Amino acid sequence: MPGKANNLSLKLSVPFEPVKEAGDKKMVITSHSVEKNISSNVNNPWKLKVSQRALGIVNPIRQVIEQMGAPRSDKKMIPLSQGDPTLFGNLRTCNSVLQAVVETTTSGRGDGYSHSCGEETSRQVVADSHSPPGFPVPFHHVFLTAGCSQSLEKSIAVLAQDGCNMLLPMPAFPLYETICSYYGVEPRFYRLLAHSSWEADLNHLQSLVDKNTSALLICNPGNPSGHNYSRHHLSVMVNLAERNRLPIISDEVYEGMVFKGEEFVSVAEVSKNVPVLTVGSISKRCLVPGWRCGWIVAHDRQGILSESGALEALGRLQTITLGPCGIIQAALPIILDTSSEWMIGIMRLLETNADVCVRRLQDIPGLKLASRSQGAMYLMVEIEAQPRFSELHPESVSDDMSFCRLLLEQEALSVLPGCCFRAPGLFRLCFAAPPEVLEEAFDRLQAFCLGYFQEVPLAMGDVEEGSFAPCTPVLG
């Protein structure tokens, strides 16, 4: 109606004049008074208050990389520090996965909002593929997320109580500690024994438990160590958790990524009574970390998670983020049906690369393999103490951080120092690069170590005690 349209137009053009009570007086705020106020506050500084909790977030890997500096060499950079299997372009996901995403994209099936916990069909596929024999997981015990990192965050958040602590492996993926600190959870680190295939030090683990311990976190297969726990060792850890009435968060993002002769066993397979939150994603196993689709699978055979309200709490947390990309969710049934032959081929390539690392490390002075990798795409290397070394090169390698920094500067080769993972005296190497790139990387690593570790003019017996402050790896 013309009249109504004109009235509406007039109303919109009237100055905004809300009335504010101030004692017995009425103050009318007009655009003129607002402008006058702004001009009178020109010299009054802003006092914006920022979340101290957010400012307190520290990601050790990011922090260390920023401190590492840049190469001073003209050589092409070789980044063996990043845990991204796609970085060099030699490892690609299989064609059926790509075709599934193309189909869901062109069909429009993933264009709309999904349920906050994920589409039912996609959740059911995850449930089916993660159900222990004889114990099917219902779809509503699956929560889809934007990658495994978000799965970890939500799992820790659900079990975070005021004043609680959580048991984390050491060495470990540093995001565990970052998330715990953000939610006010005290991280307590249990030792992994390098010379025993990085198995948990069970006595040390038990000594950390008290009445405020809220959960045990297990990572298998392991990052940064490349371990793969046996069924027996996982059973012992689960029994310890049951004895102490601790739920388990099981980080299985490298699920199935084990070498020939190894068996991957999910924690949920050996846990009859202990509730388990299994976290995972398609990032590593399907070689698509940028697609950001993960999950939490709640294994709750005794109904403990349900009765405690943990499942309800997870559902409520999901309403904040609304799940991962709809296109990837729609393709998930095909993505998780990835060809076993393709996966065997990928693991064969990674195992060949691991063998290259083992062979080359045998000839490099000053370095020692902490424990042979059994899966994933990492291994940890010890930096052995060298007599008179710091005396000869006081500006250089005195710890793992210095070692990695100088290696980057001089050889344009990046690896991650063990301090990122609470493992001083070691460094982590990712062996997902093509074999020829790995060979070049080890040529540089060998040249670097020959130039430094072998410049020791005195024999071992001629060295004064205390002349060298060695690296001190946390080993068992």
N, C-alpha and C positions, 0 to 999 in steps of 0.2 A: 504494500500500500504506500502511495506517495507520501502521505502525511506522516506515517510511522517512520518511513525511511528518513525523512527530514528531521523528525524529532530525535531519532537515533544519532544522526550526524551532529545535531546541535549538542546533544549530551556529551559526545566524545570530544567536542571542542571546548567544553567548559573546563576551566582550570580545576585541577584536583585539589579539593578543599575539605579534607577530613577534619573533624572537630575533636580536639584533645582537651580533656578536663585537666585543669591545673588549679587545685584548690577551688575557690568560688569563681575563678575567671575562666573564660573560654578562649582558647588560642586557635586561631584559624591559620593553617599552614598553606601558604600560596607559593606558586613558582617563584615569585619575587622574593619572598622571605627565605626560601631555600637557597637562591642564588646569593643573597646577602650573607647568609650563614657560611656558605662555601668560601666566599671571598674573605671573610673575617678569619677563616681557619687556615689560610695559606701557610702560615708559619708554625702550625700545630702538626707535629710529625704523626704519621700513622703508627699504631701500636697493634699490629696484627699478631694474634697468638696462634702458634703452630703446634700441632701434636708432637709432644716430646717422645711419645712412643714410636711415631713414624720416623722421626729424626734419629732415633736410636737404632734403627735397623742397620745391621752390618752383614753384608755377604762377603765372606773371606776371599772367595775366588775373585770377585770384582775388585775388591780392595787391593789384593796382591798384584793383579794384572796392571792396575793403575800405577803401582809403585815400581814395576819392573823396568819401565823405561822403553826405549826403542832400539832396534838394531843399529850398530855403527858400521855394519858390513854392507857391501854392495850385493851380497848374495841374496837370492830369492828366499823369502821367508818360508820356513817349514813349521807350521803350527801343530805340534803334537800335544798341545795343552788342552785343546777343546774336545769335549766329549760329544761331538756332533759327527755321526757316521756319514753324513752327506757332504762333508766339507770339501773333499777332494773330487767329488763327482764319480768316483769309481764304484760306489755302492748305491744302487738305486732300488726303489721298491718295485715289486713285480707288476707286470702289465695289467693283470686282472684287477689290482687295487686301483691303478690309474683309471681304467675304464669304468670302474664302479663309480668313482667320483665324477667323472665326465657325465655319466648317465644321470646321476642324481642332480647334478647342476643343471643340465639341459631340460630335465623333466619338471623342475620346480618343486620336487618333493621335499626339499630341505629349506625352502624359502621362508617358511613361517616360524612363529614361536613354537617351541616344544615344551613339554612338561618340564618343570624346574629340575626334576631328578633325571630327566632324559626320556626319550621315546620308549614306550613299552617294548616294542619289537627289538630295539637295539639293546635294551637292558636285559632282555631275555637271552639274547645271543651271548652276552658277557656272562650271565649267570650259568648258562649251559656249558660254556667253555672253561669255567672255573669251579665247577661242582666236583668235590671229591667223590670217588666211587661209592655209591649207595647213599649219598647225602646231597640230593639236589638242592640247589640254592634258588629260592623264589625270586622272581624279577624285582619285587619291591625291596629286596635286600641289596640292590645294585644302585649306585649313584654315579651318574656320568659327570665328568668334570673337564675343565680346560687343561688337560695334561696331568701327569703324575705329580708335579709340584703342587698343584692345587689340591689333589687328592691327599697329599701329605699334610698340607695346611689344615684341611678340614678334619682329618682324622685326629691330628694333635689337638686342634681347637675343641673338639667334642670331649676329649678326655682331660682337658686343662681345668684343674680346680685351683682355688686360691691356696697358695703355699705348697703345691705339689711338685714332685720331681719326676723325670722320665729317664729311663735307661737307654743310652745311645751308644752305638759301637764306636770304637776308636782304633784305627782311622775310619772316617766316615764322610759321606757326602755332607758338606758344611751347611746345606739348607736346613737340615734337621735342627741344628743349634739355633739358626736364625729364626726359625718359626717358633721354637720353644721360648726363646727370649722375648719375642714379640707378644706372646700370650701369657707371659709371666711364669712360665714353667722353668724350674731349675734343671738344666741338663746335667746328667751324671754319666760319665763315659766309662764303659767297660772295655777292657783291653782285648784286642784281637792279636793272636800269636802268629807273627810272620813266618816263623820257621816251622809252624805246624799248620800250614795251608790256611793261615788267617782264621783258625777256629777261635771261638770265644774262650777266654780265660774264665771258666765257670766259677772258680772260687772267688775271683775278683768281682765277678758279676753279682754273686750272692751277697758279698760284703757291702754292696751299694744300696741294697734294698732296705727301706724302712716303712713306717706306717703311712708316709705321705707319697710313696711311689705309686704313680698312676698307670704306668704302662711300660712294656718292654718293646723296643723297636729293633727289628732284625732286617738286614739288607742281604738278599740272596737271589741271584748271583751278585757279587759285590762290586761296588764302586767306592774307593779307588783301587781295590786290591785284585779284582778279577777272580776271587774265590768262588767255589761252588760247594755248599755244604752237603755232606752225606745225609741220608735219611736218619742214621743213628745220631749224628750230632744235633740235627734239628729236633729229634725226639727228646734228647737230654735237655735242650733249651726249653722246649715246651713243658716238660715235667717240672723244671725249675719255676717257670711262670705259674703253673698250676699250684705248686706248693705255696707260692707267695700270693696267690689269687690276683695275678696280673694279666690283664688283657694284652694281646700282642698286635702291634702294627707291623705288617710284613711288607716291606718295599720289594716288589717283584717286577720292577720295570724292565729288567733284563731276563724276564721269564723265558725259559727254553733256549737261551743263548749260551749253550755250553758246548765244549769240545768233544771230540770222539772219545768214547769210553766213559764219559761223564753222564750222570742222570740228574736231570732237574727235578727236585721235589719241592712242591709248594708246602708252606708251613701248615696250611689248612688240611692237608692230607694226613698229617701225623697228630693233629690236635682233635681229640674227641670231646674234651670238656672245657678247654680254654677258648674264649671268644677271640676271633681273629678278624682284623680289618686288613684285607689284602688290597694294596694299592698297585696300580699298573697303568699302562698306556700303550698306544700304538707307536709311540715315538721311536723306540730303539728296535723292537722286534720287527716292525714293518718299515723302518728306515725313513720315517716321516716326522721328525720332531717339530717341524713348523706347523703341522696340522692341528696340534693342541687338542687331543682327545684322550682322556684317561678315565679311570673309574676307581670306585671304592666298592669292594665286595665284602659284605658283612657275613661272616661264617658264624652262625649262632645256634649250634646244635642243642644247647641247653637253655636257650631263651634268655640268656643273661643280658645281652645287648638290648633286647626288646623290653624286658622288665625294668631295666635301669633307666630307660628313656633315651638311650644313646641313638637308637635308630630314628626316633622322633626328632632328636636334636640335629642329626645329619640332614633330615628332610627340611628342617627349618633353615639350616645354613644354605641349602641349595636354592632357597627362594631369593637369596641375595644376588647370586650370580647367574641363575637361569640356564646353567648347563653349557656344553660346548657347541661349536658350530653345527647348525642343523644339517648342512650338506654332508658333513663327515659322519654325523649320527646316522643319517639315512643310508649311507654306504657301509656302515659298520658290519652288517651281516656278511657281506662279501669280503671286507677287509680282514676280518678275523678268520675267514676261511682260506687264508693265504696258503698257497701250495707248500706242502712239506718238502718237496724236492727243491723248491726255490730257497727255503730256509736252510736246508742242508748245504746247498751251494754257498750261501752267504757265510755260514759258520765254517765251512772248509777254507774259504778265503781268509777269514779272521784267524783261524788256527795256523795257517801258513805264515801269516804275518807275525803271530806270536812266536813261532819257531825262529823266524828271522831275528827277532829281538833277543831270544835266548842265545842263539849262535853268536851274534855280534857282541853281546855283553861279555862273553867269556874272554875276549881279547882286549878289553878296555881297562887300563889300569885305574885303580881308585874307585871302581864301581862294582857292585855285586847285586845280582838278582835276589830280592828278598824272598820271593816264593813264586814258583811257576804259575802262570795264569791258567785257570781251568775253564774260563768262560768270559762273557761280556767282551770288553775291548780295551782292557787296561792291564798294566802291571806296575808294581812299585819297585824302585831301584834304590839300594842303599849307597850312600856316599861314605866310603870307608875313610877312617882317620889316617892321615899321612904325617909321619914325623917331619919336623922342621918346616912344614908347609906354610903355616901362617907367618913364620919368620921370614921366609923367602918372598911371600906374596901377601903382605899385611893388608893390601888394598883389595884383595880378591876374595877367594872362597874361604869363608870361615863358618858358613852354615848353608843349609839347603836354599835359603832365599838368595844368598850371595851367589851360590853356584848357578842357580837358574837365571839370575839377572845377568851375570857375565857371559853365560852360554848364549843368551839372547843377543847381547850387545856384540859379541865377537863372531858368532857363527850364524846369526839369524835363525836360530833354532829355539823354539819355545816349548818348555815342559812346565808342569806345575810343581812348585815346591811343596814338600810334605807338610809344612806349617799350615797350609790351607785345610788339611784334613786332620790336624792334631797329630801329625807324624813327623816330628823334626828329624833331620838327618836323612830323609828320603826324598824322592821326587816321583810324580806320577807321569806315565807316558801312555798316550792313547795310540794304539797301533792300527787304526782304521784306514790309514793312508795306503796308496798302492805300494807294492813291494819295492819298486824302483825308487820311490820317494823315501821309503824307510831305509833303504840301503844308503842313500845320500845323507839322510839324517844321521845315521850311525857313523858314516865317514867323518862328518863334522864333529860329532860327539867324541869320537876317538882322537881326532886331531886336537880338540880342545883339552882332553884329559892328558894326552901325551905331552902337550906343551906345558902343563902345570904339574900334574902329579909326579912326573918323572924327573923334574928338575930338583932332585934331592941329592946333593953331593956327598952326604955322609951316610955311612952304613947305619943300620938300625942300632947297633951297639954303641955308636959314637954320639947318639943323640942324648942331650941332657933331658932329664925328666922334667916335665912341665913346660917344655919349649913349644908345645903345640896344644891348643885347646880343641879337641876333636869334636866332630858332630856326635850327637847322642841320640841315635834312633830309638824309638820305643818298640822293642822287639821282644819276642819270647822264644 
